[in-house]
Amino acid sequence: MFEYPYTDSVTVTTTLPTSTATRTATTTVTTTTTTTSVLPATATATSTSISVIDVCTSTNNYGFIYSGGYAQLDSSQSGVGSTSTVVPSASGSQQACCAACYTTPACYLYYLNGSQCTLQLTQGGTSTQATAQCPSGQLDEFPSSDDPALAYFGFGACAKFSGLAA
């Protein structure tokens, strides 16, 4: 007696805030389970996980689309500070630096300083819009340019485009 193999798949999509172009981080988790039974019964199972952050692809210039400007708190936030951290494992790669920001809680901005990946993180304070990913809420960002030719940094999940700086 044989039981035929079967496959199950699940896809989860999370949409993050928009900027001048829609930014979406997509996490695709694919789990494949194959079970085969033969008398006497034997079973095999395999599992595969894949993560893709759409904004961190070459088609989107790895999210590097802004230059200059400033950030400010929105009306839901108070006492929020900022700190920076270097991510050696993501240094030298625009894609890895972008992904490091999107997978690090409180990250609102990322850039390569030479080949060194630096993340800007919100720190402390309170926000009525706090989430696990953005415990201090999202900062309003006002870049001076959104021309990819001038770009040297990208926004993370804890930033929202609020218009070009005047």
Contact map, one row per residue, 1 for C-alpha under 8 A:
1110000000000000000000000000000000001110000000000000000000000000000000000000000000000000000000000000000000000000000000000000000000000000000000000000000000000000000000
1111000000000000000000000000000000011110000000000000000000000000000000000000000000000000000000000000000000000000000000000000000000000000000000000000000000000000000000
1111100000000000000000000000000000111100000000000000000000000000000000000000000000000000000000000000000000000000000000000000000000000000000000000000000000000000000000
0111110000000000000000000000000000111000000000000000000000000000000000000000000000000000000000000000000000000000000000000000000000000000000000000000000000000000000000
0011111000000000000000000000000001110000000000000000000000000000000000000000000000000000000000000000000000000000000000000000000000000000000000000000000000000000000000
0001111100000000000000000000000011100000000000000000000000000000000000000000000000000000000000000000000000000000000000000000000000000000000000000000000000000000000000
0000111110000000000000000000000111000000000000000000000000000000000000000000000000000000000000000000000000000000000000000000000000000000000000000000000000000000000000
0000011111000000000000000000001110000000000000000000000000000000000000000000000000000000000000000000000000000000000000000000000000000000000000000000000000000000000000
0000001111100000000000000000011100000000000000000000000000000000000000000000000000000000000000000000000000000000000000000000000000000000000000000000000000000000000000
0000000111110000000000000001111000000000000000000000000000000000000000000000000000000000000000000000000000000000000000000000000000000000000000000000000000000000000000
0000000011111000000000000011110000000000000000000000000000000000000000000000000000000000000000000000000000000000000000000000000000000000000000000000000000000000000000
0000000001111100000000000111100000000000000000000000000000000000000000000000000000000000000000000000000000000000000000000000000000000000000000000000000000000000000000
0000000000111110000000001111000000000000000000000000000000000000000000000000000000000000000000000000000000000000000000000000000000000000000000000000000000000000000000
0000000000011111000000011110000000000000000000000000000000000000000000000000000000000000000000000000000000000000000000000000000000000000000000000000000000000000000000
0000000000001111100000111100000000000000000000000000000000000000000000000000000000000000000000000000000000000000000000000000000000000000000000000000000000000000000000
0000000000000111110000111000000000000000000000000000000000000000000000000000000000000000000000000000000000000000000000000000000000000000000000000000000000001000000000
0000000000000011111001110000000000000000000000000000000000000000000000000000000000000000000000000000000000000000000000000000000000000000000000000000000000001011000000
0000000000000001111111110000000000000000000000000000000000000000000000000000000000000000000000000000000000000000000000000000000000000000000000000000000000000001100000
0000000000000000111111100000000000000000000000000000000000000000000000000000000000000000000000000000000000000000000000000000000000000000000000000000000000000001110000
0000000000000000011111000000000000000000000000000000000000000000000000000000000000000000000000000000000000000000000000000000000000000000000000000100000000000000100000
0000000000000000011111100000000000000000000000000000000000000000000000000000000000000000000000000000000000000000000000000000000000000000000000000000000000000000000000
0000000000000000111111110000000000000000000000000000000000000000000000000000000000000000000000000000000000000000000000000000000000000000000000000000000000000000000000
0000000000000011111011111000000000000000000000000000011000000000000000000000000000000000000000000000000000000000000000000000000000000000000000000000000000000000000000
0000000000000111110001111100000000000000000000000000111000000000000000000000000000000000000000000000000000000000000000000000000000000000000000000000000000000000000000
0000000000001111000000111110000000000000000000000001111000000000000000000000000000000000000000000000000000000000000000000000000000000000000000000000000000000000000000
0000000000011110000000011111000000000000000000000011110000000000000000000000000000000000000000000000000000000000000000000000000000000000000000000000000000000000000000
0000000000111100000000001111100000000000000000000111100000000000000000000000000000000000000000000000000000000000000000000000000000000000000000000000000000000000000000
0000000001111000000000000111110000000000000000001111000000000000000000000000000000000000000000000000000000000000000000000000000000000000000000000000000000000000000000
0000000001110000000000000011111000000000000000011110000000000000000000000000000000000000000000000000000000000000000000000000000000000000000000000000000000000000000000
0000000011100000000000000001111100000000000000111100000000000000000000000000000000000000000000000000000000000000000000000000000000000000000000000000000000000000000000
0000000111000000000000000000111110000000000001111000000000000000000000000000000000000000000000000000000000000000000000000000000000000000000000000000000000000000000000
0000001110000000000000000000011111000000000011110000000000000000000000000000000000000000000000000000000000000000000000000000000000000000000000000000000000000000000000
0000011100000000000000000000001111100000000111100000000000000000000000000000000000000000000000000000000000000000000000000000000000000000000000000000000000000000000000
0000111000000000000000000000000111110000000111000000000000000000000000000000000000000000000000000000000000000000000000000000000000000000000000000000000000000000000000
0011110000000000000000000000000011111000001110000000000000000000000000000000000000000000000000000000000000000000000000000000000000000000000000000000000000000000000000
0111100000000000000000000000000001111100011100000000000000000000000000000000000000000000000000000000000000000000000000000000000000000000000000000000000000000000000000
1111000000000000000000000000000000111111111000000000000000000000000000000000000000000000000000000000000000000000000000000000000000000000000000000000000000000000000000
1110000000000000000000000000000000011111110000000000000000000000000000000000000000000000000000000000000000000000000000000000000000000000000000000000000000000000000000
1100000000000000000000000000000000001111110000000000000000000000000000000000000000000000000000000000000000000000000000000000000000000000000000000000000000000000000000
0000000000000000000000000000000000001111110000000000000000000000000000000000000000000000000000000000000000000000000000000000000000000000000000000000000000000000000000
0000000000000000000000000000000000001111111000000000000000000000000000000000000000000000000000000000000000000000000000000000000000000000000000000000000000000000000000
0000000000000000000000000000000000011111111100000000000000000000000000000000000000000000000000000000000000000000000000000000000000000000000000000000000000000000000000
0000000000000000000000000000000000111000111110000000000000000000000000000000000000000000000000000000000000000000000000000000000000000000000000000000000000000000000000
0000000000000000000000000000000011110000011111000000000000000000000000000000000000000000000000000000000000000000000000000000000000000000000000000000000000000000000000
0000000000000000000000000000000111100000001111100000000000000000000000000000000000000000000000000000000000000000000000000000000000000000000000000000000000000000000000
0000000000000000000000000000001111000000000111110000000000000000000000000000000000000000000000000000000000000000000000000000000000000000000000000000000000000000000000
0000000000000000000000000000011110000000000011111000000000000000000000000000000000000000000000000000000000000000000000000000000000000000000000000000000000000000000000
0000000000000000000000000000111100000000000001111100000000000000000000000000000000000000000000000000000000000000000000000000000000000000000000000000000000000000000000
0000000000000000000000000001111000000000000000111110000000000000000000000000000000000000000000000000000000000000000000000000000000000000000000000000000000000000000000
0000000000000000000000000011110000000000000000011111000000000000000000000000000000000000000000000000000000000000000000000000000000000000000000000000000000000000000000
0000000000000000000000000111100000000000000000001111100000000000000000000000000000000000000000000000000000000000000000000000000000000000000000000000000000000000000000
0000000000000000000000001111000000000000000000000111110000000000000000000000000000000000000000000000000000000000000000000000000000000000000000000000000000000000000000
0000000000000000000000011110000000000000000000000011111110000000000000000000000000000000000000000010010000000000000000000000000000000000000000000000000000000000000000
0000000000000000000000111100000000000000000000000001111110010000000000000000000000000000000000000000000000000000000000000000000000000000000000000000000000000000000000
0000000000000000000000111000000000000000000000000000111110010110000000000000000000000000000000000000000000000000000000000000000000000000000000000000000000000000000000
0000000000000000000000000000000000000000000000000000111111011110000000000000000000000000000000110110000000000000000000000000000000000000000000000000000000000000000000
0000000000000000000000000000000000000000000000000000111111111110000000000000000000000000000000100000000000000000000000000000000000000000000000000000000000000000000000
0000000000000000000000000000000000000000000000000000000111111100000000000000000000000000000000100000000000000000000000000000000000000000000000000000000000000000000000
0000000000000000000000000000000000000000000000000000000011111100000000000000000000000000000000000000000000000000000000000000000000000000000000000000000000000000000000
0000000000000000000000000000000000000000000000000000011111111111000000000000000000000000000000000000000000000000000000000000000000000000000000000000000000000000000000
0000000000000000000000000000000000000000000000000000000111111111100000000000000000000000000000000000000000000000000000000000000000000000000000000001000000000000000000
0000000000000000000000000000000000000000000000000000001111111111000000000000000000000000000001100100000000000000000000000000000000000000000000000000000001000000000000
0000000000000000000000000000000000000000000000000000001110011111100000000000000000000000000000000100000000000000000000000000000000000000000000000000000011100000000000
0000000000000000000000000000000000000000000000000000000000011111110000000000000000000000000001000000000000000010000000000000000000000000000000000001001111100000000000
0000000000000000000000000000000000000000000000000000000000001011111000000000000000000000000000000000000000000000000000000000000000000000000000000111111111000000000000
0000000000000000000000000000000000000000000000000000000000000001111100000000000000000000000000000000000000000000000000000000000000000000000000111111011111000000000000
0000000000000000000000000000000000000000000000000000000000000000111110000000000000000000000000000000000000000000000000000000000000000000000000111110011110000000000000
0000000000000000000000000000000000000000000000000000000000000000011111000000000000000000000000000000000000000000000000000000000000000000000000111000000000000000000000
0000000000000000000000000000000000000000000000000000000000000000001111100000000000000000000000000000000000000000000000000000000000000000000011111000000000000000000110
0000000000000000000000000000000000000000000000000000000000000000000111110000000000000000000000000000000000000000000000000000000000000000000011100000000000000000000010
0000000000000000000000000000000000000000000000000000000000000000000011111000000000000000000000000000000000000000000000000000000000000000001111000000000000000000000000
0000000000000000000000000000000000000000000000000000000000000000000001111100000000000000000000000000000000000000000000000000000000000000001110000000000000000000000000
0000000000000000000000000000000000000000000000000000000000000000000000111111110100000000000000000000000000000000000000000000000000000000011100000000000000000000000000
0000000000000000000000000000000000000000000000000000000000000000000000011111100000000000000000000000000000000000000000000000000000000000011100000000000000000000000000
0000000000000000000000000000000000000000000000000000000000000000000000001111110000000000000000000000000000000000000000000000000000000000000000000000000000000000000000
0000000000000000000000000000000000000000000000000000000000000000000000001111110000000000000000000000000000000000000000000000001110000000100000000000000000000000000000
0000000000000000000000000000000000000000000000000000000000000000000000001111111100000000000000000000000000000000000000000000111110000001100000000000000000000000000000
0000000000000000000000000000000000000000000000000000000000000000000000001011111100000000000000000000000000000000000000000000111000000000000000000000000000000000000000
0000000000000000000000000000000000000000000000000000000000000000000000000000111110000000000000000000000000000000000000000001110000000000000000000000000000000000000000
0000000000000000000000000000000000000000000000000000000000000000000000001000111111000000000000000000000000000000000000000111110000000001000000000000000000000000000000
0000000000000000000000000000000000000000000000000000000000000000000000000000001111100000000000000000000000000000000000000111100000000000000000000000000000000000000000
0000000000000000000000000000000000000000000000000000000000000000000000000000000111110000000000000000000000000000000000011110000000000000000000000000000000000000000000
0000000000000000000000000000000000000000000000000000000000000000000000000000000011111000000000000000000000000000000000011110000000000000000000000000000000000000000000
0000000000000000000000000000000000000000000000000000000000000000000000000000000001111100000000000000000000000000000001111000000000000000000000000000000000000000000000
0000000000000000000000000000000000000000000000000000000000000000000000000000000000111110000000000000000000000000000001111000000000000000000000000000000000000000000000
0000000000000000000000000000000000000000000000000000000000000000000000000000000000011111000000000000000000000000000111100000000000000000000000000000000000000000000000
0000000000000000000000000000000000000000000000000000000000000000000000000000000000001111111000001001000000000000000111100000000000000000000000000000000000000000000000
0000000000000000000000000000000000000000000000000000000000000000000000000000000000000111111000000000000000000000000110000000000000000000000000000000000000000000000000
0000000000000000000000000000000000000000000000000000000000000000000000000000000000000011111000000000000000000000000000000000000000000000000000000000000000000000000000
0000000000000000000000000000000000000000000000000000000000000000000000000000000000000011111111011001000000000000000110000000000000000000000000000000000000000000000000
0000000000000000000000000000000000000000000000000000000000000000000000000000000000000011111111011000000000000001001110000000000000000000000000000000000000000000000000
0000000000000000000000000000000000000000000000000000000000000000000000000000000000000000011111000000000000000001011110000000000000000000000000000000000000000000000000
0000000000000000000000000000000000000000000000000000000000000000000000000000000000000000011111111000000000000000001010000000000000000000000000000000000000000000000000
0000000000000000000000000000000000000000000000000000000000000101000000000000000000000000011111111100000000000001000000000000000000000000000000000000000000000000000000
0000000000000000000000000000000000000000000000000000000111000100000000000000000000000000000011111110000000000000000000000000000000000000000000000000000000000000000000
0000000000000000000000000000000000000000000000000000000100000000000000000000000000000000011011111111000000000000000000000000000000000000000000000000000000000000000000
0000000000000000000000000000000000000000000000000000000000000000000000000000000000000010011011111111100000000111000011000000000000000000000000000000000000000000000000
0000000000000000000000000000000000000000000000000000000100000110000000000000000000000000000001111111110000000100000000000000000000000000000000000000000001010000000000
0000000000000000000000000000000000000000000000000000100100000000000000000000000000000000000000111111111000000000000000000000000000000000000000000000000000000000000000
0000000000000000000000000000000000000000000000000000000000000000000000000000000000000010010000011111111100000000000000000000000000000000000000000000000000000000000000
0000000000000000000000000000000000000000000000000000000000000000000000000000000000000000000000001111111110111100000000100000000000000000000000000000000000011000000000
0000000000000000000000000000000000000000000000000000100000000000000000000000000000000000000000000111111110100000000000000000000000000000000000000000000000011000000000
0000000000000000000000000000000000000000000000000000000000000000000000000000000000000000000000000011111110000000000000000000000000000000000000000000000000000000000000
0000000000000000000000000000000000000000000000000000000000000000000000000000000000000000000000000001111111100000000000000000000000001000000000000000000000000000000000
0000000000000000000000000000000000000000000000000000000000000000000000000000000000000000000000000000111111100000000000001000000000011110000000000000000000000000000000
0000000000000000000000000000000000000000000000000000000000000000000000000000000000000000000000000000000111110000000000001110000000001111000000000000000000001100000000
0000000000000000000000000000000000000000000000000000000000000000000000000000000000000000000000000000110111111100000000111100000000000100000000000000000000011110000000
0000000000000000000000000000000000000000000000000000000000000000000000000000000000000000000000000000100001111100000000111100000000000000011000000000000000111110000000
0000000000000000000000000000000000000000000000000000000000000000000000000000000000000000000000000000100000111110000000111000000000000000000000000000000011110110000000
0000000000000000000000000000000000000000000000000000000000000000000000000000000000000000000000001100100000111111000011110000000000000000000000000000000011110000000000
0000000000000000000000000000000000000000000000000000000000000001000000000000000000000000000000001000000000001111100011100000000000000000000000000000000111000000000000
0000000000000000000000000000000000000000000000000000000000000000000000000000000000000000001101001000000000000111111111000000000000000000000000000000000110000000000000
0000000000000000000000000000000000000000000000000000000000000000000000000000000000000000000000000000000000000011111111000000000000000000000000000000000000000000000000
0000000000000000000000000000000000000000000000000000000000000000000000000000000000000000000100000000000000000001111100000000000000000000000000000000000000000000000000
0000000000000000000000000000000000000000000000000000000000000000000000000000000000000000001110000000000000000001111110000000000000000000000000000000000000000000000000
0000000000000000000000000000000000000000000000000000000000000000000000000000000000000111011100000000000000000001111111000000000000000000000000000000000000000000000000
0000000000000000000000000000000000000000000000000000000000000000000000000000000000000111011110001000000000000111101111100000000000000000000000000000000000000000000000
0000000000000000000000000000000000000000000000000000000000000000000000000000000000011110000000001000000000000111100111110000000000000000000000000000000000000000000000
0000000000000000000000000000000000000000000000000000000000000000000000000000000000011110000000000000100000111110000011111000000000000000000000000000000000000000000000
0000000000000000000000000000000000000000000000000000000000000000000000000000000001111000000000000000000000111100000001111100000000000000000000000000000000000000000000
0000000000000000000000000000000000000000000000000000000000000000000000000000000001111000000000000000000011111000000000111110000000000000000000000000000000000000000000
0000000000000000000000000000000000000000000000000000000000000000000000000000000111100000000000000000000001110000000000011111000000000001000000000000000000000000000000
0000000000000000000000000000000000000000000000000000000000000000000000000000000111100000000000000000000001000000000000001111100000000001000000000000000000000000000000
0000000000000000000000000000000000000000000000000000000000000000000000000000001110000000000000000000000000000000000000000111110000000001000000000000000000000000000000
0000000000000000000000000000000000000000000000000000000000000000000000000000111110000000000000000000000000000000000000000011111000000001000000000000000000000000000000
0000000000000000000000000000000000000000000000000000000000000000000000000000111100000000000000000000000000000000000000000001111101000011100000000000000000000000000000
0000000000000000000000000000000000000000000000000000000000000000000000000001110000000000000000000000000000000000000000000000111111000011100000000000000000000000000000
0000000000000000000000000000000000000000000000000000000000000000000000000001100000000000000000000000000000000000000000000000011111000000100000000000000000000000000000
0000000000000000000000000000000000000000000000000000000000000000000000000001100000000000000000000000000000000000000000000000001111100001110000000000000000000000000000
0000000000000000000000000000000000000000000000000000000000000000000000000000000000000000000000000000000000000000000000000000011111110111110000000000000000000000000000
0000000000000000000000000000000000000000000000000000000000000000000000000000000000000000000000000000000000000000000000000000000011111111100000000000000000000000000000
0000000000000000000000000000000000000000000000000000000000000000000000000000000000000000000000000000000010000000000000000000000001111110000000000000000000000000000000
0000000000000000000000000000000000000000000000000000000000000000000000000000000000000000000000000000000111000000000000000000000000111110000000000000000000001100000000
0000000000000000000000000000000000000000000000000000000000000000000000000000000000000000000000000000000011100000000000000000000001111111110000000000000000001100000000
0000000000000000000000000000000000000000000000000000000000000000000000000000000000000000000000000000000011000000000000000000011001111111100000000000000000000000000000
0000000000000000000000000000000000000000000000000000000000000000000000000000100100000000000000000000000001000000000000000111111011100111110000000000000000000000000000
0000000000000000000000000000000000000000000000000000000000000000000000000001100000000000000000000000000000000000000000000000011111100111111000000000000000000100000000
0000000000000000000000000000000000000000000000000000000000000000000000001100000000000000000000000000000000010000000000000000000011000101111100000000000000001111000000
0000000000000000000000000000000000000000000000000000000000000000000000111100000000000000000000000000000000010000000000000000000000000000111110000000000000000111000000
0000000000000000000000000000000000000000000000000000000000000000000000111100000000000000000000000000000000000000000000000000000000000000011111000000000000000011110000
0000000000000000000000000000000000000000000000000000000000000000000011110000000000000000000000000000000000000000000000000000000000000000001111100000000000000011111000
0000000000000000000000000000000000000000000000000000000000000000000011100000000000000000000000000000000000000000000000000000000000000000000111110000000000000000111110
0000000000000000000000000000000000000000000000000000000000000000011111000000000000000000000000000000000000000000000000000000000000000000000011111100000000000000001110
0000000000000000000000000000000000000000000000000000000000000000011110000000000000000000000000000000000000000000000000000000000000000000000001111100000000000000000111
0000000000000000000000000000000000000000000000000000000000000000011110000000000000000000000000000000000000000000000000000000000000000000000000111110011000000000000110
0000000000000000000100000000000000000000000000000000000000000000111000000000000000000000000000000000000000000000000000000000000000000000000000111111011000000000000100
0000000000000000000000000000000000000000000000000000000000000000111000000000000000000000000000000000000000000000000000000000000000000000000000001111111000000000000000
0000000000000000000000000000000000000000000000000000000000001001110000000000000000000000000000000000000000000000000000000000000000000000000000000111111000000000000000
0000000000000000000000000000000000000000000000000000000000000000100000000000000000000000000000000000000000000000000000000000000000000000000000000011111000000000000000
0000000000000000000000000000000000000000000000000000000000000000111000000000000000000000000000000000000000000000000000000000000000000000000000001111111100000000000000
0000000000000000000000000000000000000000000000000000000000000001111000000000000000000000000000000000000000000000000000000000000000000000000000001111111111000000000000
0000000000000000000000000000000000000000000000000000000000000001111000000000000000000000000000000000000000000011000000000000000000000000000000000000011111000000000000
0000000000000000000000000000000000000000000000000000000000000011111000000000000000000000000000000000000000001111000000000000000000000000000000000000001111100000000000
0000000000000000000000000000000000000000000000000000000000000111110000000000000000000000000000000100000000001110000000000000000000000000000000000000001111110000000000
0000000000000000000000000000000000000000000000000000000000000011000000000000000000000000000000000000000000011100000000000000000000000000000000000000000011111111000000
0000000000000000000000000000000000000000000000000000000000000000000000000000000000000000000000000100110000111100000000000000000000000000000000000000000001111110000000
0000000000000001100000000000000000000000000000000000000000000000000000000000000000000000000000000000110001110000000000000000000000001100010000000000000000111111000000
0000000000000000000000000000000000000000000000000000000000000000000000000000000000000000000000000000000001111000000000000000000000001100111000000000000000111111000000
0000000000000000100000000000000000000000000000000000000000000000000000000000000000000000000000000000000000111000000000000000000000000000011110000000000000111111100000
0000000000000000111000000000000000000000000000000000000000000000000000000000000000000000000000000000000000000000000000000000000000000000011110000000000000101111110000
0000000000000000011100000000000000000000000000000000000000000000000000000000000000000000000000000000000000000000000000000000000000000000000111000000000000000011111000
0000000000000000001000000000000000000000000000000000000000000000000000000000000000000000000000000000000000000000000000000000000000000000000111000000000000000001111100
0000000000000000000000000000000000000000000000000000000000000000000000000000000000000000000000000000000000000000000000000000000000000000000011100000000000000000111110
0000000000000000000000000000000000000000000000000000000000000000000010000000000000000000000000000000000000000000000000000000000000000000000001111100000000000000011111
0000000000000000000000000000000000000000000000000000000000000000000011000000000000000000000000000000000000000000000000000000000000000000000001111000000000000000001111
0000000000000000000000000000000000000000000000000000000000000000000000000000000000000000000000000000000000000000000000000000000000000000000000010000000000000000000111
